[in-house]
């Protein structure tokens, strides 16, 4: 079965969101609800705080980068891509690997700040986008930053310009970094939430045998 034909929403619900609800219990109950409406895929409710999440896949070999859509063209009209136009507060970027799923929960606001810090603010990205569309050569365009490149291509009448950001750069700013097993009878989900190891939370102790302290919530949105 092709990776693109798998119902990844069901996989994420069962193997990422449900375990997180159990692992991250505190004074504010954590709950994920699937919405799939208006560019929002999941609503995270933390007590009185509501956070909107958009899920975006990558099928890059070995998961070395994630494509962030800057713009797309349909029937001759160019539209802003989801990186700038999405109403989501966070992106859940995920990449299927051979036996696991690598997923990163990244704040849209922090992502745009990090890109600007690297020299790719909205104006700079718009300039690159325009130049690439004028050239109309499909492929990957490298930059002076080894963690950032641009790509142009598409199918089905949809031509997209994307920013490719390395997994390591996104991991550095992610609120959540997860490795989700895909097979049966494997290790439980592992990774980090707000810098704390999830596996240590499953055991209730850290690696030195001390009790794990209460977690921090992600930056709240009401």
Secondary structure, DSSP 4 states (H G I P E B T S, - for coil): --GGGS-HHHHHIIIIIHHHHHHT-SSS-EEEEEEEETTEEEEEEETTEEEEEEEEEE--GGG-EEEEEEEEEETTEEEE-HHHH---SEEEEEEE-SSEEEEEEEEHHHHHHHHHHTT--HHHHHHHHHHHHHH---EEEE-SSTTEEEEEEEETTEEEEEEEEEHHHHHTT-SEEEEEE-STT-PPPEEEETTEEHHHHHHTB-TTSPBPPPPPPPPP--
